[in-house]
């Protein structure tokens, strides 16, 4: 199979970074327009090219944004971050086209996404009724664009795992780049990262000082970076040859540890354990476990930041030290004890967490509750659970490496990510819906006709 090409996206990112010093703030609208053009080019070439380009764009657009900001002044709206969302909206007209005659799975897969889109429309309407048109549009796009992309991508997905292998190939390049940069960022944060940390309202990235950063690498926060890294580690660890996987996983695993984002640590562990339960992935699961544990032990014993990682690991088993876990429980009590228990929802008009007294929003349950209220929020959450269960069942419907890995990612998202972090907005949602779309077309007949593309290697 010929390698797909995503060089226009790389040129866009590199060109914007180099031109920032010359054109100043004009680089922002140019970049956003370039994302639309690059999206059209990639989708016209193939779905694999578009998926790979989207991963690259979501991974590096925040980094380019920071380069522009440090030279042209901080942009609180983060307009450049809308570029990747517009990129994944380009294929939406494909939803209006007549579907091809390729086989479709049993069941009505589009129903849950349509339900979610209706709930998003409700949330946007709540913001519009408050006169907050900006957050209605911004929040609505962050929630809706990934869902629409998943629906469009599902039409191009196939049981053979072509798309998931394309994603694994691009993560083979993205993981070491973001991992090495993340280590550098922790030891000696560059000036553009320091500038962003001092001006942005993010409260979870630590301090802009050496050895005091919660690594977010080239992305927009520790949660986004850790989620992408954990997903990439699973894909690369199981779907790429052994020596390539090891080369990519070493810096990525260390960068993931330095993010100090325990949700992704647990997500990765659950995903690997899930794969141990299936024969096609059992051997690679054991090898992947040994490799990741080896990196973790080396990071604790050899590196100068072992104490930080150790203390974070210890907090996993100590309720008294788990302040973030306590805060998550308090969020439920706060919402329930609110005057109206947020029955109708606040829409996408939500106070920034950087403002004193603002309620943090952790997990898909809280996000749906706050945004849409109890009745509509439960409907939206149920639809997310529905698509996650459908994707998880890929491990049984097609028990090859591709199907098992996709099932493990969906299962981890359902069991760990939804209660502890959000999967409905921005780059994390885009990644979630890519994987859901790839897993949903897998049918029973594929298990008989398709064999794993890569031979099992040690």
Buried (B, 14 or more C-beta within 10 A) or exposed (E): EEEBBBEBBBEBBEBBBEBBEEBEBEBBEBBBEBBBEBBBBBBEBBBBBBBBBBBBBBBBBBBBBBBBBBBBEBBEEBBBBBBBBBBBBBBBEBBEEEEEEEEBBEEEBBEBBEBBBEBBEBBBBBBBEBEBEEBBBBBBBBBBBBBBBBBBBBBBBBBBBBBBBBBBBBBBBBBBBBBBBBBBBBBEBBEBBBBBBEBBEBEBBBEBEEBEBBBBBBBBBBBBBBBBBBBBBBBBBBBBEBEBBBBBBBBBBBBBBBBBBBBBBBBBBBBBBBBBEBEBBBBBBEBBBEBBEBBBEBBBEEBEBBEBBBEBBEBEEEEEBBEBBEEBEEBEEBBEEEEEEBEBBBBBBBEEBEEEEEBBBBBBBBBBBBBBBBEBBBBBBBBBBBBBEBBBBBBBBBBBBBBBBBBBBBBBBBBBBBBBBBBBBBBBBBBBBBBBBBBBBBBEEBBEEBEBBBEEEE
